[in-house]
């Protein structure tokens, strides 16, 4: 749920009040697209899966 700002990903552009409900097959790579910070509430029912090396290295340290 976007509270402030906006972002774009492979699905489209999301702004304040927009909600994205993604399935496991979507590679979600959001990029903030305004000068204003993008603030979102995020919930997940499964572990996060990072696609890049840095994400996979840091993931165990953060407990995701």
N, C-alpha and C positions, 0 to 999 in steps of 0.2 A: 504494500500500500504506500503510494507516494504521498508524503505529507507536504513537502516543499521542494521546489526545483523541478527538474525533469531529467529523464534519461532515455536513451534509445538502445535497442538491441535488435536481434534478428527478427523479432516479432513485430516491432514498430516503435512508436514514441509514446512515453508515458509521462503524465504530468500530475499535479496535485489532485488527489481523489481517485486516480486510476489504480486498478488492482490487476496484477498478473497472476494467473494460476497455471503454473507450468508442469508438464509431465516429465518423467525421467529421460525421455528421448531428446529433449530440447537442450542444446548447449547454450546456456545463458551467459552472456558476456556483456553486461550493461556498461554503458559509457555515459557519464553525465554530460548533457549537451547545452548547458547554460552557464552564465557567469555566476549564478546563484548556486550555493551548495545544494546537492540533492540529498534529502533526508527521507528515508524509507523505514517502514516496519517490515521485518522479514520473519517468516515462520517456515520451518521445514519439518517434515516427518521422517526424514532419512538423512544419513550422513552426507555432507557436501563432498563432491568429487571435483578436484581441481585438475585442469588439463595441462597446466604448465609445470615445469620442474620446481620453480620456487614455491608454488602453492602446495605441491605434494611434499616438499621438504618441511615446510612450516606447519602443515596440517596436524601432524601428531603433537607438536609442541603446543598448539592452541587448543587441542582436545576436540577438534571438529571431526 
